[in-house]
Amino acid sequence: MDDDVFRVQASGMLTGTRSSLRDRRGLLWVPIDAPAVDRKMRVKSVSVSIIVPSRGGAARLPQLFGALRAQTVRNWEAVVVLDGDIDDSERICRAAAGNLPVRTIVFPENEGRSRALNAGFAAATGDILVRCDDDLVPAPDYVAQQIAEHADGPVGVIGLYRNIFPDTPYASVYGRPNDERFRREAYAKSADAVWHYWAGNASISRSTYEKVGEYDPRFRAYGYEDVDMGYRLYQLGVRIHLSPELETNHMVAATTTRVRVKRAYYSGSARRVFEDKHALPPVEHQAGLWSKSVKHAARRAELGALMRRAENLDKRLPRLPGWLGQKLVAHLVETAAGAGYGHAVELQADF
């Protein structure tokens, strides 16, 4: 087996040619002979670990590795955690490790994104820990900018997604306009509200991660494991900063109304788990016919029916006026989120 590839057995142990050691919670095993970081040299040489959870990412990972190969600085490593290898992603990672500092952890089956992130963070050796989705395409100065953002002390750094859509009717009427509006509203938020945007392009120092702790595995299917982390950082009093310089191209997965509706449903369910965990009041719906209509539709909606409606809408979008298509997609997405919130159960799904 390749020295930079580790397998997690059902017992929670990594097998391979290197030694291994149980982490502090006894849940996972991590290599102990990775290069150590001399903390006294932080000012002269700050190292960066890029943690990449991935499932079914064989088509996405080469683009990420290509972007990392072009980085202007070299003091980084990537730790890729394959959350069950369903498409021979390990082969892609092994090939990249031939000329890049890439290490791979392979779960035998789907454990969920939170557990994958925890395994990657536990194995990382860097001073700065970057949480990076496998469908990002970082700019050449990505690592250098991460180091610069952390130069003045403890901070949580968020780079927003710049979603790249294929040319579909959904992208034209909803995807691209919604993406632009999302980023515009995010940059306008007050400093005490930006934790909401913690997602798959964010970083903290090792010392901050040790204080805030691991990602919560209760967020099992899709959504809110990152928002939960952002909120916990905010509770700790960590300054959280949205960095326009780290805004990164994202080869978005939600390319149709059907995919977007499914994700909204699961995200709505996860939001309920998040609110219950932190004893937060539900988000109040705005008054008005739109909100009342969404709330009424969500009360009766089931995921299967919502996805069938989304498929039909995708077929109709090319024939609808743009403004009408946008309204119909928005209403269906918001309805799905509300329906998921009302069905906050243990959801098992692959994403």
Salt bridges, closest charged atoms under 4 A:
ASP4 OD1 - ARG18 NH2 2.95
GLU77 OE1 - ARG103 NH2 2.84
ASP88 OD2 - ARG91 NE 2.90
GLU90 OE1 - ARG7 NH2 2.72
GLU90 OE2 - ARG94 NH2 2.54
ASP127 OD1 - ARG39 NH1 2.33
ASP127 OD1 - ARG42 NH1 3.31
ASP133 OD1 - ARG131 NH1 2.50
ASP134 OD1 - ARG60 NE 2.95
ASP135 OD2 - HIS250 NE2 3.06
GLU149 OE1 - HIS241 NE2 3.61
ASP167 OD1 - ARG176 NH2 2.74
ASP179 OD2 - ARG183 NH2 3.14
GLU214 OE1 - ARG25 NH1 2.48
ASP216 OD2 - ARG218 NH2 2.80
ASP216 OD2 - LYS277 NZ 2.79
GLU225 OE2 - ARG113 NH1 3.26
GLU225 OE2 - ARG131 NH2 3.81
ASP226 OD1 - ARG131 NE 2.87
ASP228 OD2 - ARG232 NH1 3.17
ASP228 OD2 - LYS277 NZ 3.03
ASP228 OD1 - HIS278 NE2 2.64
GLU247 OE2 - ARG162 NE 3.19
GLU247 OE2 - ARG183 NH1 3.22
GLU275 OE2 - ARG271 NH1 2.97
ASP276 OD2 - ARG272 NE 3.65
GLU302 OE2 - HIS343 NE2 3.57
GLU311 OE2 - ARG258 NE 2.58
ASP350 OD2 - ARG55 NH2 3.17
